[in-house]
């Protein structure tokens, strides 16, 4: 896919959506990727708090290896 095709597809998707949340996320992603804004500053306070809680859990040893999580998800969802 050429650069022009990618731009046209992105433009079409942006024009076709009226969801302000999606548009805000796309704008934030572009700002972050272009170095205009740090992604951390784009997170809500609730999102930041959840990340910080996850970091604290990990540092305290309250975490599981990826392989274990993957197996638990597989048990719950099956082989979709």
PETAPE-V41438 format. One record per residue. N is the residue number from 1. SS is DSSP state (A for helix, B for strand, O for the rest). PHI is phi in degrees with one decimal (none if undefined). Layout:
BEGIN
N SS PHI
N SS PHI
END
This chain:
BEGIN
1 O none
2 O -80.0
3 A -60.7
4 A -62.1
5 A -65.7
6 A -61.9
7 A -60.9
8 A -62.4
9 A -64.8
10 A -62.3
11 A -60.0
12 A -58.7
13 A -63.9
14 A -65.3
15 A -65.6
16 A -79.6
17 O -102.1
18 O -114.3
19 O -81.8
20 A -63.6
21 A -67.8
22 A -63.2
23 A -63.1
24 A -65.5
25 A -65.6
26 A -64.9
27 A -61.5
28 A -66.0
29 A -62.5
30 A -61.0
31 A -59.7
32 A -68.1
33 A -65.1
34 O -85.8
35 O 76.7
36 O -81.7
37 O -155.4
38 O -75.1
39 A -58.8
40 A -61.1
41 A -70.1
42 A -88.7
43 O -80.3
44 O -74.1
45 A -59.9
46 A -64.4
47 A -64.2
48 A -61.3
49 A -63.0
50 A -64.6
51 A -64.1
52 A -63.8
53 A -65.1
54 A -63.2
55 A -63.5
56 A -64.1
57 A -60.0
58 A -62.9
59 A -64.7
60 O -87.7
61 O 82.7
62 O -95.9
63 O -147.5
64 O -130.6
65 O -66.1
66 A -53.5
67 A -60.6
68 A -69.9
69 A -63.8
70 A -58.7
71 A -65.3
72 A -63.7
73 A -65.1
74 A -60.2
75 A -64.7
76 A -75.6
77 A -94.3
78 O 76.6
79 O -95.2
80 O -72.6
END
